[in-house]
């Protein structure tokens, strides 16, 4: 059983580590790591390649995390006595794959789209809530980082106060912490902007 879980974690990591922003950028003749913010995620892809291609990158980043977790759920892992714990590890591996991709020297994205993919596979209502909150907050603030952090907080709160398995609650806390850490640069920039405008 342990080897099976480890195998699915490795599979999820390697699939989610595929840098979709870099791939799409190369297909468009641009290395998005060298322009804009240098981030490989959908926000920088939108800035560099345009909104349509940014949306493509976002969808691919969501799907690359959703797919291995969903496949693991439908495999033997979903039938284990402690399936939520096994699947939580797979979800965490997928998120880590995007944030620390082996293909790019472990320098990856911020994990928001992948988190949405993981949540959508394990707890679809939490994934839907995160998506709605992100879009709403982005429309109000025009700041992707605020939308991302608000969305992950909403998803985390939803999972923590419902009867979700304890393993999923631990997973969402770990993912939320990773995303907040990955956004610390954005938070510093927002703080500086606020001080300079006051």
HELIX and SHEET records of a PDB file:
HELIX    1   1 UNK A    2  UNK A   16  1                                  15    
HELIX    2   2 UNK A   20  UNK A   27  1                                   8    
HELIX    3   3 UNK A   32  UNK A   34  5                                   3    
HELIX    4   4 UNK A   42  UNK A   49  1                                   8    
HELIX    5   5 UNK A   51  UNK A   74  1                                  24    
HELIX    6   6 UNK A   76  UNK A   79  5                                   4    
HELIX    7   7 UNK A   83  UNK A   99  1                                  17    
HELIX    8   8 UNK A  102  UNK A  104  5                                   3    
HELIX    9   9 UNK A  112  UNK A  122  1                                  11    
HELIX   10  10 UNK A  124  UNK A  141  1                                  18    
HELIX   11  11 UNK A  144  UNK A  161  1                                  18    
HELIX   12  12 UNK A  166  UNK A  182  1                                  17    
HELIX   13  13 UNK A  184  UNK A  197  1                                  14    
END                                                                             
